[in-house]
Structures are given as C-alpha cells and as structure tokens.
Amino acid sequence: MQLRYDPIKKRWIVFAPERGDRGDYLILQKEVEDDPEYCPFCPGHESYTGRSLYEDTGIVDGKKVWLTRVIPNKFPLLKVEETDGIKQYGPYAFSSRLGAHEVIIDSRTHNLKIFDYQVDDIVRLFNAVIARITDLRKDVRLKYITMIKNCGKVAGATISHPHSQIVAFPFLPNEIKNIWKNLYEYYYVNNRCLICDILNFELEKRERIVVKNDFFVAYSPYAPRHSFEVHIVPLIHTHDFIGLKDYEKVKLAEIMIDVLKRYNVALDGASLNINLINAACNIDIPELEFSKYKERFFHWYIELIPRINRIGGIEKGTGVYVNPFLPEKCTEILSGIKRF
C-alpha cells in the first residue's frame, strides 16, 4: 500500500494494488442502447425538446440541418428564471434553484459511442460549450459554468443518444472553490502556477505521460481518486477554456480521441465521466477577492474519469478514496496500446 497527496485538491489517496488483482473489484459494464424511435434527441423529434439555444448546422443529403444542438434541459436541476437570494432558516440556509441546466445534443447519430467520435464531432461540441458559457456569463448571478459528459449508465447517463450538459451555478461549488484556493495559495508563495509546475515535472520524469502533442498533454495524475483517470491540460498557461483558438480545438479534439480510443481497448468500453475544470466568473465576494489574479494562478484542464472503481463506506464516510491501481501502471497500459 502507499499513500499519495494530491496538491491540486489537497487530499490523500490510498493505493491498494492488491485489490486490483481481485477479479470482482472493477466495474466493467458496457452501455445498453435505448430505442431511437422514442429518443427525444434524434432528428425528427425536435418538437419533444422545444427551441434550440444554439445550433451548429451543415448540409446532409442536400438539406441544411443541425449537426450539434443545445436545448434547455427538460428536467433542470437549476433554472435561470429563478430569483437570487439566500434566506436563513434557524441554523440552516436555503435559496431558489437559480442557475442554468442545458443539454448539448452532440450528434444526429443515435448510436454514436464516445469512443467513435471524430475530430469534427468534438470540435462542434467545443464550439457549443464556448458559445453557451460565453452567453451565460452575461448573467452576473452565475458564478461557475461548466460542461460535463456522462458516458454510460454507470456514469449517470439516462439516454444513450450522445449528449453533454452545461451546468451554471450561482455559487462556486466546494470542489472548485478548493481548487481555486489551492492554486492561488501556491501562486502566492511561489509566484508560479502549480499546474504549470506539475506539467514541467511530469514531462521531465516521463512516468505518467499517456500522450502529448504540440499544444496539450494527457497524463495520469500522481494521486488520482479513480483508476485510469487522465487529465488533459494545455501546455501553455491559460486560465479560460473559452479562449481556445480554432487550431487548438482541433489539437485538443485529437488528443482526446487518442485517449478515448486507448480507454476503449484497455477497459472494453467502460462508462466514464468527462469534466471541464474551468475558470469561475462574476466573483464578487470578499472571501475570493484574489480571483482578480485568475489569469496568473488558474490553469484549466479536462478530467476523464472511467467509472470502474467500487465506491464504498470509506470513500463516502471519510472522503478518502481507495485506488486499486497506481497511475504508473495505468499509464503503462494506456501508453502501450499501439493500435486502436
């Protein structure tokens, strides 16, 4: 066993490789498709979902059609129409469900698996994310806007048609707030970006690099919560995903596809989550006054998290995760895959 410390999230991870040797410890469950005839996201069913908030169009069979589409979530967690304001209730507090919750229909193709996405598919997804984050940031009540993607039922997907989600919060979620503070504290002490320092160290050691191109690197974090977790990070310091140039979107799509195809081989199409860890916005509370320096200390990245680990009482009760695979072993497996 070994304990490792994650400097970005400031938490300890327990590594127990002997658990990975147990044949029943990992969850390797493939996605079960639903029937496209009843799928609300399929072409021809637009009336089920209502108006588009954004569309990327193209020509198919001589007709102009949508290729990627953003719609309001029919069952939203948060609603932009709600009013702002926190109210006290004894020792507790509550507020309305202010925020935003949108669905990105990534593709017209019902049975397109994430492992089969092409560069154009992912670039269109990036364009939709950037357009919606840019628009939602105009609402100063919203403080953190991100993209998440649940691939497979184990990862939380309820519809198999390829889709992603945009979620906007009226507060900074604790996980993001901790990252925000930790990166700033490191910058304040060292006058450097922590993630830039991590990248320089990883590129020097070459022990956890899965794949790299001229603009991005995909690596296994030193102390990940989840087996085969990979972070994709810009090589050049940049604090905001929406600043991506067109050629950078292509390079990011290429490296993401590379990692996804390695996952498909190594983990046999297991479910996974994709999370964008991006800059906060409209921060106006004294506790986070340092956010005005975000261009210097914050560095965005994307988390890819295969949902293959069993989460039990230790994780739920203490917040300490047990990982049955060291990241060096995961890197060896992923980087060793030569043919997709």
GUSE-969616 format. One record per residue (C-alpha): residue number from 1; residue in one letter; chain; x, z, y negated. Coordinates in steps of 0.2 Angstrom, whole numbers. Example, Ala and Ser with C-alpha at 12.3 -4.5 7.8 and 13.67 -1.06 7.14 Angstrom:
<rs>
     k   r   c      xx      zz      yy
     1   a   A      62      39      22
     2   s   A      68      36       5
</rs>
This chain:
<rs>
     k   r   c      xx      zz      yy
     1   m   A       0       0       0
     2   q   A       5      -2     -18
     3   l   A      -2       2     -35
     4   r   A      -1     -10     -49
     5   y   A      -5      -9     -68
     6   d   A     -14     -22     -77
     7   p   A      -8     -22     -95
     8   i   A     -22     -33    -102
     9   k   A     -36     -22     -96
    10   k   A     -26      -6     -94
    11   r   A     -31      -1     -77
    12   w   A     -23       2     -60
    13   i   A     -27      -8     -44
    14   v   A     -24      -3     -26
    15   f   A     -17     -16     -15
    16   a   A     -20     -13       4
    17   p   A     -14     -29      13
    18   e   A     -19     -21      30
    19   r   A     -37     -23      25
    20   g   A     -35     -42      23
    21   d   A     -30     -43      41
    22   r   A     -47     -37      47
    23   g   A     -57     -52      52
    24   d   A     -73     -45      44
    25   y   A     -67     -39      27
    26   l   A     -69     -55      17
    27   i   A     -85     -64      12
    28   l   A     -83     -82      15
    29   q   A    -101     -89      13
    30   k   A    -105    -107       8
    31   e   A    -118    -111      -4
    32   v   A    -136    -116       3
    33   e   A    -144    -130      -6
    34   d   A    -161    -130     -13
    35   d   A    -173    -145     -13
    36   p   A    -171    -157     -28
    37   e   A    -189    -161     -28
    38   y   A    -193    -144     -35
    39   c   A    -177    -142     -45
    40   p   A    -181    -140     -64
    41   f   A    -164    -146     -69
    42   c   A    -165    -163     -61
    43   p   A    -168    -179     -71
    44   g   A    -187    -182     -72
    45   h   A    -191    -164     -73
    46   e   A    -186    -161     -91
    47   s   A    -204    -155     -95
    48   y   A    -201    -140     -84
    49   t   A    -187    -134     -96
    50   g   A    -193    -139    -113
    51   r   A    -182    -145    -128
    52   s   A    -164    -148    -127
    53   l   A    -152    -138    -139
    54   y   A    -138    -151    -135
    55   e   A    -136    -167    -126
    56   d   A    -121    -177    -121
    57   t   A    -128    -195    -117
    58   g   A    -122    -210    -108
    59   i   A    -128    -227    -100
    60   v   A    -134    -226     -82
    61   d   A    -142    -242     -75
    62   g   A    -143    -250     -92
    63   k   A    -153    -235     -99
    64   k   A    -147    -221    -111
    65   v   A    -149    -204    -103
    66   w   A    -142    -187    -104
    67   l   A    -127    -183     -94
    68   t   A    -125    -165     -99
    69   r   A    -139    -155    -107
    70   v   A    -141    -137    -114
    71   i   A    -158    -129    -114
    72   p   A    -165    -111    -118
    73   n   A    -165    -100    -103
    74   k   A    -182     -99     -96
    75   f   A    -179     -80     -91
    76   p   A    -167     -75    -105
    77   l   A    -158     -59    -105
    78   l   A    -156     -59    -124
    79   k   A    -167     -68    -137
    80   v   A    -161     -74    -154
    81   e   A    -179     -72    -161
    82   e   A    -177     -53    -159
    83   t   A    -174     -42    -174
    84   d   A    -157     -32    -177
    85   g   A    -156     -13    -177
    86   i   A    -151       2    -166
    87   k   A    -163      16    -165
    88   q   A    -160      34    -159
    89   y   A    -170      42    -145
    90   g   A    -163      60    -144
    91   p   A    -145      59    -137
    92   y   A    -149      40    -132
    93   a   A    -150      24    -142
    94   f   A    -159       8    -140
    95   s   A    -162      -9    -148
    96   s   A    -172     -25    -146
    97   r   A    -164     -38    -134
    98   l   A    -156     -48    -149
    99   g   A    -144     -61    -143
   100   a   A    -145     -78    -135
   101   h   A    -145     -85    -117
   102   e   A    -144    -103    -114
   103   v   A    -142    -114     -99
   104   i   A    -130    -129     -98
   105   i   A    -135    -142     -85
   106   d   A    -118    -148     -81
   107   s   A    -123    -164     -72
   108   r   A    -138    -175     -67
   109   t   A    -132    -174     -49
   110   h   A    -141    -161     -40
   111   n   A    -129    -158     -25
   112   l   A    -113    -159     -35
   113   k   A    -102    -145     -30
   114   i   A     -89    -137     -42
   115   f   A     -75    -142     -30
   116   d   A     -80    -161     -33
   117   y   A     -81    -161     -52
   118   q   A     -72    -175     -60
   119   v   A     -62    -174     -77
   120   d   A     -77    -181     -86
   121   d   A     -89    -168     -79
   122   i   A     -78    -154     -85
   123   v   A     -74    -161    -102
   124   r   A     -93    -164    -105
   125   l   A     -95    -145    -101
   126   f   A     -81    -140    -113
   127   n   A     -89    -151    -127
   128   a   A    -106    -142    -124
   129   v   A     -98    -125    -124
   130   i   A     -89    -128    -140
   131   a   A    -105    -136    -148
   132   r   A    -116    -121    -144
   133   i   A    -103    -107    -148
   134   t   A    -100    -116    -165
   135   d   A    -118    -116    -169
   136   l   A    -122     -98    -163
   137   r   A    -108     -91    -173
   138   k   A    -118     -96    -189
   139   d   A    -129     -81    -184
   140   v   A    -119     -66    -191
   141   r   A    -129     -54    -180
   142   l   A    -120     -61    -165
   143   k   A    -103     -54    -161
   144   y   A     -97     -61    -144
   145   i   A    -102     -78    -137
   146   t   A     -95     -84    -121
   147   m   A     -98     -96    -106
   148   i   A    -100     -90     -88
   149   k   A    -102    -100     -72
   150   n   A    -109     -93     -56
   151   c   A    -105    -105     -41
   152   g   A    -114    -100     -26
   153   k   A    -127     -87     -22
   154   v   A    -114     -73     -18
   155   a   A    -108     -76     -36
   156   g   A    -125     -74     -44
   157   a   A    -132     -92     -44
   158   t   A    -150     -94     -41
   159   i   A    -152    -113     -42
   160   s   A    -139    -124     -33
   161   h   A    -140    -138     -46
   162   p   A    -123    -137     -56
   163   h   A    -126    -127     -71
   164   s   A    -117    -114     -83
   165   q   A    -123    -102     -95
   166   i   A    -120     -97    -113
   167   v   A    -122     -79    -117
   168   a   A    -122     -72    -135
   169   f   A    -121     -53    -138
   170   p   A    -125     -43    -154
   171   f   A    -110     -31    -149
   172   l   A     -93     -33    -141
   173   p   A     -95     -29    -123
   174   n   A     -84     -15    -117
   175   e   A     -73     -26    -106
   176   i   A     -70     -37    -120
   177   k   A     -68     -23    -133
   178   n   A     -54     -15    -121
   179   i   A     -45     -32    -120
   180   w   A     -47     -34    -139
   181   k   A     -39     -17    -142
   182   n   A     -26     -18    -129
   183   l   A     -19     -34    -136
   184   y   A     -19     -28    -154
   185   e   A     -10     -12    -149
   186   y   A       3     -22    -140
   187   y   A       5     -33    -155
   188   y   A       6     -19    -167
   189   v   A      20     -11    -158
   190   n   A      30     -26    -153
   191   n   A      24     -39    -166
   192   r   A      21     -51    -152
   193   c   A       6     -57    -141
   194   l   A       5     -48    -125
   195   i   A      -2     -64    -116
   196   c   A      12     -75    -123
   197   d   A      25     -62    -116
   198   i   A      16     -62     -99
   199   l   A      17     -81     -98
   200   n   A      36     -81    -103
   201   f   A      39     -68     -89
   202   e   A      29     -77     -76
   203   l   A      37     -94     -80
   204   e   A      54     -86     -78
   205   k   A      50     -77     -62
   206   r   A      40     -91     -54
   207   e   A      32     -79     -41
   208   r   A      14     -81     -46
   209   i   A      13     -99     -54
   210   v   A       0    -109     -45
   211   v   A       1    -125     -55
   212   k   A       6    -130     -73
   213   n   A       5    -145     -84
   214   d   A      11    -148    -102
   215   f   A      -2    -138    -110
   216   f   A      -9    -125     -98
   217   v   A      -3    -114     -84
   218   a   A     -13    -107     -69
   219   y   A      -6     -91     -62
   220   s   A     -11     -76     -51
   221   p   A     -11     -61     -62
   222   y   A       1     -47     -57
   223   a   A     -13     -34     -54
   224   p   A     -30     -44     -51
   225   r   A     -46     -35     -46
   226   h   A     -50     -49     -34
   227   s   A     -41     -58     -21
   228   f   A     -36     -76     -26
   229   e   A     -40     -73     -44
   230   v   A     -32     -85     -56
   231   h   A     -31     -86     -74
   232   i   A     -29    -102     -84
   233   v   A     -20    -100    -100
   234   p   A     -14    -111    -115
   235   l   A       5    -112    -115
   236   i   A       5    -112    -134
   237   h   A      -3     -97    -143
   238   t   A     -21    -100    -148
   239   h   A     -34     -87    -151
   240   d   A     -50     -98    -150
   241   f   A     -57    -110    -137
   242   i   A     -67    -120    -149
   243   g   A     -51    -126    -157
   244   l   A     -47    -137    -142
   245   k   A     -41    -154    -146
   246   d   A     -49    -169    -135
   247   y   A     -32    -172    -126
   248   e   A     -31    -153    -122
   249   k   A     -49    -153    -115
   250   v   A     -43    -167    -103
   251   k   A     -27    -157     -98
   252   l   A     -37    -141     -96
   253   a   A     -50    -150     -85
   254   e   A     -36    -157     -74
   255   i   A     -28    -141     -71
   256   m   A     -45    -133     -67
   257   i   A     -49    -146     -55
   258   d   A     -32    -144     -47
   259   v   A     -36    -125     -44
   260   l   A     -53    -128     -38
   261   k   A     -48    -140     -25
   262   r   A     -35    -128     -19
   263   y   A     -49    -115     -18
   264   n   A     -59    -127      -8
   265   v   A     -46    -129       5
   266   a   A     -40    -111       6
   267   l   A     -56    -102       5
   268   d   A     -68    -115      13
   269   g   A     -79    -117      -2
   270   a   A     -82     -99      -5
   271   s   A     -93     -93     -20
   272   l   A     -84     -90     -37
   273   n   A     -86     -85     -55
   274   i   A     -78     -93     -70
   275   n   A     -77     -83     -86
   276   l   A     -71     -88    -103
   277   i   A     -62     -74    -112
   278   n   A     -63     -79    -130
   279   a   A     -62     -73    -147
   280   a   A     -75     -62    -155
   281   c   A     -84     -67    -171
   282   n   A     -93     -59    -186
   283   i   A     -85     -42    -183
   284   d   A     -89     -30    -197
   285   i   A     -87     -13    -190
   286   p   A     -73      -1    -196
   287   e   A     -68       3    -178
   288   l   A     -62     -15    -176
   289   e   A     -56     -19    -193
   290   f   A     -40     -25    -185
   291   s   A     -49     -40    -179
   292   k   A     -44     -49    -195
   293   y   A     -27     -52    -187
   294   k   A     -35     -60    -171
   295   e   A     -26     -76    -174
   296   r   A     -10     -67    -171
   297   f   A     -14     -55    -157
   298   f   A     -28     -63    -147
   299   h   A     -25     -77    -134
   300   w   A     -40     -85    -125
   301   y   A     -40     -88    -106
   302   i   A     -51     -93     -92
   303   e   A     -54     -82     -77
   304   l   A     -58     -89     -60
   305   i   A     -64     -76     -48
   306   p   A     -68     -80     -29
   307   r   A     -81     -68     -23
   308   i   A     -73     -65      -6
   309   n   A     -70     -46      -8
   310   r   A     -82     -32      -2
   311   i   A     -85     -20     -17
   312   g   A     -89      -3     -11
   313   g   A     -91      15     -17
   314   i   A     -73      17     -23
   315   e   A     -75       2     -35
   316   k   A     -92       7     -40
   317   g   A     -89      26     -42
   318   t   A     -71      26     -50
   319   g   A     -69       8     -57
   320   v   A     -53       7     -47
   321   y   A     -53      -9     -37
   322   v   A     -45     -11     -19
   323   n   A     -37     -28     -17
   324   p   A     -33     -33       1
   325   f   A     -21     -47      -4
   326   l   A      -5     -46     -15
   327   p   A      -6     -60     -28
   328   e   A      11     -67     -22
   329   k   A       3     -70      -5
   330   c   A     -12     -79     -14
   331   t   A       0     -89     -24
   332   e   A      10     -94      -9
   333   i   A      -6    -100       0
   334   l   A     -13    -109     -15
   335   s   A       3    -117     -22
   336   g   A       7    -123      -4
   337   i   A      -8    -134      -2
   338   k   A      -1    -152      -5
   339   r   A     -17    -162      -1
   340   f   A     -34    -160      -6
</rs>
